[in-house]
Amino acid sequence: MKTIDSLKGLRFVESLTCETTQAMLATRECSMNAYTKGALVHIAKEPCESIDIVVEGELSVDHIDEEGNLTGIAYLHRDDIVGGNSIFAEVPSYPATISAATDVTLLSFKRQTLIRILEENHQALRVYLQLTSENSFMLSNKIMTTIGMTLRKRILIYLAKKAHFAADTLTPFGESKTRLALLLGSRRTSLSRELARMRFEGLIRYDAHDFVLSPRALEEAKARF
């Protein structure tokens, strides 16, 4: 019952009956899978044989180039779908690497099970199309936003949000520099250089754990919205 309770509020699951979901869990047509923080969930170009719905926790969608440099694309949260746009491709595979940004629990549906559900349940089909469309829009918007902004702009906006748009306030970074670089779509060395420039220009003061934005930096961040 605890498993079923954790699925309440997930839009795709709620398009099914409780009895249907319980039966599929019992026969392993769908399954609950847990990953610890930092674990690889799917690797780019790996065959996509199922979809995953985030039940709890957070996933990181990343691009890793041939030299091993990591660029963050997006984060996925509860009710988001992984693989929804890929599973019905001629050659279904994951376009990016998916890892656990926190401890995470996923509900997975095998391809043939998903096909049967969508053929038999028009409400489930409508919800599935809505969810995959939302994911596509979110990822496209994230990529275009990242491409259209300099690293400094991204840093300013991120830090201003962390500080709740308050100047001269001591605020924890909340992320390691490596994770912050990933979140901002940058290399760690590039992030460190830009932060050093911003400190030299008086936009920010910081140490290993906390930062303080100047009023001028805050005004620049607000101008980006």
Secondary structure, 3 states (H helix, E strand, C coil): CHHHHHCCCCHHHHCCCHHHHHHHHHCCCEEEEEECCCCEEECCCCECCEEEEEEECCEEEEEECCCCCEEEEEEECCCCEECCCCCCCCCCECCCEEEECCCEEEEEEEHHHHHHHHHHCHHHHHHHHHHHHHHHHHHHHHHHHHHCCCHHHHHHHHHHHHCCCCCCCCEECCCCHHHHHHHCCCCHHHHHHHHHHHHHCCCEEECCCEEEECHHHHHHHHCCC
